[in-house]
Amino acid sequence: MLPDQQSEEDSSYLTPFSKATLTGLFVGIIATLVCLVYNILYREQTGFSLSEIINVSSVIFMVNLLFVVLGVIYYWFIRAFRKGAIWYAVALLLLTAFVFMKSLAVQRTADPLLNAEFQHLLAAIVLIAGVAGALGIPFLFYNKKFEQHVL
């Protein structure tokens, strides 16, 4: 049998939990790359220099860790609720909106310009991660081609 002709029995090693967690990790890697590109472009455009909180290391670590946790939460939603994928997406989008609004009120420094630049960078990262988590995980979890070729 050719590698791309897997049968249903060959994918039996995937449990719903592992599938949700690995899907979360995969979406997290994509979201991390998007956040890093945005971070670089934003800093080039604005000249924003404060990097003690939002930097390459913190973005890579926190976004990937967040998405593994989101994969586990997604698994819990699909197990606990009928139409759990929809409830998950709605709950995460609402949480994203809340955190987005709160991130625009963060006081990072006394300098108003640096503070506004930090708020915009943080809000954009929250928005990227929230939308990717709310839409990407449910979409890829049920995508057969993703399951066959990536997982």
N, C-alpha and C positions, 0 to 999 in steps of 0.2 A: 504494500500500500504506500502511495506517495505521501510525503509529509503534509501536503495541503489537502489530502483526502481523509481527514480524521473522521472517525465514526463517533457517534454519540457516547459510546462506552469509553473512548479515550479521554473525554473531558470530564469523567466522573470524579477526578481529583479535586475539582472545583466545588466547594460548598457555597451556599449563598453568602455566608459570612466572609470567606476568603475572596469571593468574587467582588463583594461590596468594598472590602478593604483595599484590594488591589486596584479596583477601579478608582477609588478615592486617591490612592497614591499616584496613579497615572495622570489623573486630572490635576493633581497637585503639582506634578512636575511641569505640566504645560502651563498652569497658572503661575508657577515660579518663574518660568522663562518670560512670560508676558510681563510680570511685575518687574523683573530685572531690566528688560528692555525699556519699559516705561520709566523706571528709576533713572536709567542712564540718559534717556532723551530729556526727561524733565530737568535733571541737573544741568545738562548742557544748555538747555533753553533759558533757564532762570539763573544759573550760577549759584544755586543753593548749595551750601557747603557743609552744613551740619550733618554729621554722619554717625553720631554716637548711638542713635536709636535705630534709624532705618539705614542699613548698609547691606552689602552683598551677603554677608554671613547671616545676619538676622532675617533677611528675606528668605534665603534658602532654607534655613532651619525652621523658622516659624510657619511658613506657608506649607511646607511638606508635612510637618507635624500636624498642623491644622487639618489638612486633607485626609490624613490617615484616620484622625478622629472623626471627620465628617463621613468617611466611609463606614465606620462602625455605627455612627448615628443613623446613617441611611439604612443600614441593615436592621437596626432596631425599629425604625419607622415602617419598613415594609413587612416586618413580622408582627408589629403591634396593631397596625391600622389597616382597615380595608382601604384600598387606594392610597397606600402609604407613600408612594412616590410623589403624589400630588401634595399630600400634607407636608412632606419633607420640603419640597420646593417652596411652598407657600411660607412655611415657618422660617426657612433660611433666608428667603427674600425679605421677609418682615424684619428678621434680626439684622440683616445687612443694612436695611434702611435705617434702623435705629442706631447701629454702630456708625454708619456713615454720618448721620446728623451729629452724633456725639464727637466724632473725629474732627468736625469743623469747629468745635468749641474748645479743643485742647489748647492749653497755654504752655508752649514749649520754652519760650524765651521772652524776655522783656522787649526785644526789638520787634515792632509790629510787622515789618516786612518779612523777616526770617520766620516769625510765627505763622504768618499767612502762607508762606511757601511750604512750611512743614505741614500745616493743616491740609493743604491741597494734595501734597504727596501722600500723606497718610490716608486721606479720603479716597484717593484714586486706587490705592492698593487694596483698601477694604472693599471697594466696589468691584474691582477685578476678581478678587478672591470670592466674594459673595455670589456674584453672578455665575462664575465658573463652577462653584460648588453646587449651586441650586439647579443649574441646568445641565452641566456636564456629567455629573455622576448619574442622575437618573437616565439620561439619554444613552450613555455608554453601557450602563448596567444591562440594558435590554437589547443592545446591539449585538447581533449574532456574529457579524464580521469582526467586531472588536474582540469578542470572546474567542473566536477561532484563531485570529492572527496575532493578537497581542497577549491575551491571557493564556 
